[in-house]
Amino acid sequence: MEWLWLLLPVVLLAGIFLLFRWRRGSRRPVAELQKRFLQQREHLEAAFHAAAVASGKPRGLRWKNCEWESEVAFARERQTGRLAALVAVTISFEAIEGSDMEGVEAVGNLRNASAVFFYDGGRWRTTGKAIFNLNPGEAIEHFKGQYERLQVT
């Protein structure tokens, strides 16, 4: 049983080491994280589309297509400090058969939006959230209480 007391400091030191490494990894320079986003962009766009389709929103509509624009704006979430990337996108929908959107002419209209991505847990992620009717710069300005604009380096 005495060996348990010897093992305790080793486990504590290992835990402190891992915590330090995790915290250090979450403080990567913004320029490096922006570069990573741009390198992974194609994969992240596909992840956005899959998450958006799976969300079931907007109700009565099926995600048809996302046309990605070149505009990207980076921001920091004021409350969490988490880095965010907003990408300009044009989205098209089609009505789900039998839904209350079937027969509505506006369903076919293209919609401008900003796709939202965030850096969390050491990697870029998305939940498929889109900010409709605002390009990335406008979205950051509109939600300036939530986002602080960062310069792309």
N, C-alpha and C positions, 0 to 999 in steps of 0.2 A: 504493500500500500504506500510505502514511502516514495516509490517511483512516480506515483501520481502527482506528488508535490513537486517533483523535479520536472514533470511534463507540463505543468501549468505555466511556468514562465516561458517555455518554448512556444506554447500555443498562443500566449498573449503577444509575444514578440512577432510571431508570424502574422497574427491579426493586425497588429499595428503596421507592419510592413505592407500588407495588402491594402490597408486603408490608405496609407501614404501613396502607394502606386496608383490607386483608383483616383484619388484627389488630384494627383499630378497629371494624370491622363485627361481629366476633365478640364484642365486649364491650358489646353493646347492654344497656341496663338490663333487668333481669329483668321489671319491670312491662310494658315494651314487648313483650317476647317472649311473656309470658302473654296480653296483649291480642291479639297476632297469632294465637296458637293459637286463642283463642276465636272470632276472626273467620273463621278457616279451618277450623273444626272439622268442618263438614259434608263438605267436600272430603277432609279427613284421615280421617274415618270411612270414607268410600268407599275410600280408598287402603288402609286397614287391612284391610278385608274382602277386597279383591282380593289383597293380599299373603298373607293367611291362607289363602285358598282355594288359591292357587298353591303354598303350602308343602307340601301333601300331608299335613299333620299335623292331627289325630291319624290314625294309620294305620287304614285301614278305614272312616273316617268322612268324610262330605261336609258342609261348612259349609252350613247351611240358612239361618240368619237371625241377625242381631245386633240386639238391642234396646238402644239407647244410653240411659244414665241421665244425670242432670244432674251427678253428682259428678265433679269433676276435682281431682286433687292434683298439685302441682308439686314436683319434687325436683331435686337436683343429684347427678350421679354422682360419688361420692367419688374414684374413681381417675382419671377423665378431666376432671372439672369440667363436663361437658356437661349441659345442662338437659334434664330429662325431664318428660313429662306422662303421668299415668296416669288413665284414664277408666273409670268403672264401665260394665260391659256384661253383658247376659244373652245367652248364645249357645245356639243349638240346632243339633243335628247330625242326620243321618240316615245309616244304614248304606249302604255301597256294596254293590251287588248282588254276591254271590259272595265277599265278604270274611268274615273270621272274626268280624266284629261283627254280621253279619246274624243276626237272631233274638234278639239280646241286648236284653232289655226296657229296660235302663238307657240305651240309646242315645237314646231320646226325651226323657230328663230334661233340663230346662233347667239350664244351668251358669252360675253367676255368675263373673265374672272381671274383671280390670283389663287394658284394652288399653294397650300401651306405645307412646309416641311420644317422639321426641328431636329436639333442635335441633342441626343439624349442617350445616356448609357454607352458612350463611346462610339456612337454611329448616327448617321442621318436616318430619320424615320418620317413617316407620314401616316395620318389617319384617314386621308381622303377628303379633308376639309377644304372647301373652296369658298373664297370671298367673292361673291358675284357683283358684277357691275363696277368693279374697281381694279385698275391695274396695280402692280405691286407698290409703286410709289404712292399712289392715291390711298391704297389700303393702309400703309404705314402712317400716312398723315391723318387719315380718318380715325385710326385707332391709336393715336399718339399717346393716350393714357396707358395703353397696353404695350406698345412697341417703341423702341428707341432705334432710329436709323443708324446703320453702320456703313462705312465706306467700303467698297470693294477694293481690295489691294492686290 
